[in-house]
Amino acid sequence: MSPHPLKKSNYLNIDTKSYEQHRLAVLEHFLDRIKDQIILVTEEGQLMYINQVACRVLGYSRDELLSMSISDIDAHYQLEHWREHWEFLKLNHAQTFETAHISKEGKQIPVEVHASYFLYEGSAYNLSIVQDITERKRTEKLLRKKIKNWTKTT
């Protein structure tokens, strides 16, 4: 069995800074390869971390997204609504909800967001795992249409 890739004892010959850099690089590598979007947002609504999946889905480069706020990619979370969401998240520590993200081309993408509130070194963050639910919404719409047609014929 191979050694644990993030265990510090595997890197005894390197300094702590190099170990931390390696650990962050490994973590980013894996976060960029999962199927869901990962978005880290500050209390002010500023995007602080975006994985490659979010970049691809939204059509922006990572640098472009990191210069944006949540209200730039989610029409439902303009700053006045962001404060309400933040306070709810702060009290409840987690929330799952549906919203729509807006791509660079202006396309609305239905998403399910699993948001979690975290404190780190005195600063608060919202870590969201975001799933594109376009296909699910399409299936629900088709199912509603079939049910409506079925009830008309019975």
C-alpha positions as CSV (number, residue, x, y, z in Angstrom):
1,M,0.0,0.0,0.0
2,S,1.4,3.4,-0.9
3,P,1.9,6.1,1.8
4,H,-0.8,8.7,2.4
5,P,0.0,11.6,-0.1
6,L,-0.7,14.3,2.4
7,K,0.9,12.9,5.6
8,K,3.7,15.2,6.7
9,S,5.9,12.3,7.8
10,N,6.2,11.4,4.1
11,Y,8.0,14.7,3.5
12,L,10.5,14.8,6.4
13,N,13.3,16.1,4.1
14,I,11.4,19.2,3.1
15,D,10.6,22.3,5.1
16,T,7.1,23.1,6.4
17,K,6.4,25.7,3.8
18,S,7.2,23.2,0.9
19,Y,5.0,20.6,2.6
20,E,2.1,23.1,2.9
21,Q,2.5,24.1,-0.8
22,H,2.5,20.5,-1.9
23,R,-0.5,19.8,0.3
24,L,-2.4,22.7,-1.2
25,A,-1.4,21.7,-4.8
26,V,-2.7,18.1,-4.2
27,L,-6.0,19.4,-2.7
28,E,-6.5,21.8,-5.6
29,H,-5.7,19.0,-8.1
30,F,-8.5,16.9,-6.6
31,L,-11.0,19.7,-6.2
32,D,-10.5,20.6,-9.9
33,R,-11.4,17.0,-11.0
34,I,-14.6,16.3,-9.1
35,K,-17.9,16.6,-11.0
36,D,-19.3,19.4,-8.9
37,Q,-18.6,23.1,-8.8
38,I,-16.8,24.3,-5.6
39,I,-17.1,27.9,-4.8
40,L,-15.7,29.7,-1.7
41,V,-17.3,33.1,-0.9
42,T,-16.3,35.7,1.7
43,E,-18.8,37.3,4.0
44,E,-18.9,40.3,1.7
45,G,-19.9,38.1,-1.2
46,Q,-16.5,38.1,-3.0
47,L,-15.6,34.9,-4.8
48,M,-12.4,33.6,-3.1
49,Y,-11.9,30.1,-4.7
50,I,-13.4,28.5,-7.8
51,N,-12.6,25.1,-9.1
52,Q,-12.1,24.3,-12.8
53,V,-15.5,22.8,-13.1
54,A,-17.2,26.1,-12.1
55,C,-14.9,27.9,-14.6
56,R,-16.0,25.5,-17.4
57,V,-19.7,25.6,-16.6
58,L,-19.8,29.4,-16.2
59,G,-17.5,30.1,-19.1
60,Y,-15.1,32.3,-17.3
61,S,-11.4,32.0,-16.5
62,R,-10.5,31.5,-12.8
63,D,-8.9,35.0,-12.7
64,E,-12.1,36.5,-14.1
65,L,-14.3,34.8,-11.5
66,L,-11.9,35.6,-8.6
67,S,-12.5,39.3,-9.5
68,M,-16.3,38.9,-9.2
69,S,-18.8,38.7,-6.4
70,I,-21.7,36.2,-5.9
71,S,-24.1,38.7,-7.4
72,D,-22.2,38.6,-10.7
73,I,-23.0,34.9,-11.2
74,D,-26.3,34.5,-9.3
75,A,-29.2,36.9,-10.0
76,H,-31.0,35.9,-6.8
77,Y,-28.2,37.0,-4.6
78,Q,-27.8,40.7,-5.1
79,L,-26.1,42.3,-2.1
80,E,-29.3,42.9,-0.1
81,H,-30.3,39.3,-0.4
82,W,-26.8,38.1,0.2
83,R,-26.9,39.6,3.7
84,E,-30.1,37.7,4.5
85,H,-28.6,34.5,3.2
86,W,-25.4,35.1,5.1
87,E,-27.3,35.6,8.4
88,F,-29.4,32.5,7.9
89,L,-26.2,30.4,7.0
90,K,-24.4,31.8,10.0
91,L,-27.2,30.7,12.4
92,N,-27.9,27.3,10.7
93,H,-24.3,26.5,9.5
94,A,-25.7,24.8,6.3
95,Q,-28.3,25.2,3.7
96,T,-29.4,23.5,0.5
97,F,-31.4,25.4,-2.1
98,E,-32.0,25.8,-5.8
99,T,-31.1,28.9,-7.7
100,A,-29.8,29.8,-11.2
101,H,-26.2,30.8,-12.0
102,I,-25.5,33.0,-15.0
103,S,-22.8,32.1,-17.5
104,K,-20.6,34.5,-19.3
105,E,-22.9,34.2,-22.3
106,G,-25.9,35.2,-20.1
107,K,-27.4,31.7,-20.0
108,Q,-29.2,30.8,-16.8
109,I,-28.1,27.5,-15.4
110,P,-30.3,25.9,-12.8
111,V,-28.2,24.7,-9.9
112,E,-28.6,23.1,-6.5
113,V,-26.3,24.6,-3.9
114,H,-25.1,22.9,-0.7
115,A,-23.7,25.9,1.3
116,S,-21.8,25.6,4.5
117,Y,-20.7,28.3,6.9
118,F,-17.1,28.1,8.2
119,L,-14.8,30.2,10.4
120,Y,-11.1,30.2,9.7
121,E,-8.6,32.3,11.6
122,G,-11.3,34.8,12.6
123,S,-12.8,35.2,9.1
124,A,-16.1,33.7,7.9
125,Y,-16.7,31.8,4.6
126,N,-19.4,30.2,2.7
127,L,-18.2,27.0,1.0
128,S,-20.7,25.8,-1.6
129,I,-20.8,22.6,-3.5
130,V,-22.9,23.4,-6.6
131,Q,-24.6,20.8,-8.9
132,D,-25.9,21.6,-12.4
133,I,-29.5,20.4,-12.3
134,T,-30.5,21.3,-15.9
135,E,-31.3,17.7,-16.8
136,R,-33.3,17.2,-13.6
137,K,-35.3,20.3,-14.3
138,R,-35.9,19.2,-17.9
139,T,-37.2,15.8,-16.7
140,E,-39.4,17.4,-14.0
141,K,-41.0,19.7,-16.7
142,L,-41.6,16.7,-19.0
143,L,-43.1,14.7,-16.2
144,R,-45.5,17.6,-15.3
145,K,-46.5,17.9,-18.9
146,K,-47.2,14.2,-19.1
147,I,-49.3,14.3,-15.9
148,K,-51.2,17.3,-17.2
149,N,-52.0,15.5,-20.4
150,W,-52.9,12.3,-18.6
151,T,-55.3,14.2,-16.3
152,K,-57.0,15.8,-19.3
153,T,-57.7,12.4,-20.9
154,T,-59.1,10.8,-17.8
